[in-house]
């Protein structure tokens, strides 16, 4: 059986209570904090009969891992996370698939920000390789501000094979590449899409790039040569959402 883990921050803890309350074992809060956000958290906890334990700030810092900003709230959650596969997501959709695929993102802040973007645009899942990628760390969950609980984050053993399987389901696989011939605003694509973005600095790996149905670039009209991966995800996914309709 997996050991319980800790998550921290108001967004992450409240999102866990909303989407998977049975996994929240207990919540530790700053004994000196009694503001509106804490009252809102308390209300959610009481709704799901989760025990709240007031403790001092030093104990919270220890549970949150030292340098993390816990905002005065840390939850102990079950390590037995619900396992969701990509097939689970795709087989239950009643609309064209809308996916974000991340090829080897190493920075947990970027992963968390990408999850926020995916949640904001209504993407059905975020897909990433199990190896050579950061994984869903406490920092990524914190930065995601609740999106780690609302958007399925699915890791796969072989990303290129997964992309081929998406193509077999008639989902267009679109990769972003600075050297692509066409930009995002002068390219057509169907409603069912999987947007593939590469790692910071390195871009898409060769096999990933070769597996994509098409490659597009984001126009860069100023002096900088590239965008942060989460910003690039926002540009691509919001343009795709605009074309899909609100």
Secondary structure, DSSP 8 states (H G I E B T S, - for coil): ----EEEESHHHHHHHHHH-GGGEEEEEEETT--SHHHHHHHHHHHHTT-EEEEE-HHHHHHHHTSSS--TTEEEEE-S------HHHHHTT-SS--EEEEEES---HHHHHHHHHHHHHHT-SEEEEESSSS--S-HHHHHHHTTHHHHSEEEEES-HHHHHHHHHHTT-EEEEE-TT-SEEGGG----SSEEEEEEBTTTBS-HHHHHHSSEEEE----SS-----HHHHHHHHHHHHHHHH--
